Amino acid sequence: MRVFFCNGNKLKLGLALICLLVFGIIATALWPQGILSAASEQQRLVPIYEVETDKPLVAISFDASWGAEHTEDILDTLDEYGVKGTFFLVNIWLEDYPEMAAQIAERGHEIGLHSTTHPHFTELSEEQILSELSDNYAMIQEVTGYTPTLFRPPFGDYNNQVVELVNASGYDCIQWSVDKMV
């Protein structure tokens, strides 16, 4: 059984969330073994797209970069169904919505790094990548008290350098397997 990481940015609330959960459970049961494995990539380093588990699970994640008009509704829906998600937060979002970020942490959701300024990481120098990670980490801790261990590259943009630097910095680089379900 595999847990697929789903990016819920464009989820409609309520029914769409449940549909995604059901779809994910079915997909994990039916998906051919190894289709997304890093082994098939050989030389290319890739983020984590899935993890092995004996349980029928789906990981739901949200990238918070701009706007928060639906965040409270998403949190309420997740609470209603007893579901926890991962929220990848950007500093520009944290600056605008610190109370919403604190609420995400207070409700028991996981928080991951998503950068300081939401750049294309493949266009950055090593120094710039490390700065984006460390500044994002510091702000997440300051605003929410949460210690993040995951990183999702903005736009899903990565290469070997990005994955190597993220991993060397002590974070797991995470990607999504299903982008949306509407």
Secondary structure as UniProt FT lines:
FT   STRAND          2..7
FT   TURN            9..10
FT   HELIX           15..30
FT   TURN            33..36
FT   HELIX           38..41
FT   TURN            42..43
FT   STRAND          50..52
FT   STRAND          59..64
FT   TURN            69..70
FT   HELIX           71..80
FT   TURN            81..82
FT   STRAND          86..89
FT   HELIX           91..96
FT   HELIX           98..106
FT   TURN            107..108
FT   STRAND          110..113
FT   HELIX           121..123
FT   HELIX           126..144
FT   STRAND          150..151
FT   HELIX           154..156
FT   HELIX           160..168
FT   TURN            169..170
FT   STRAND          172..174
//
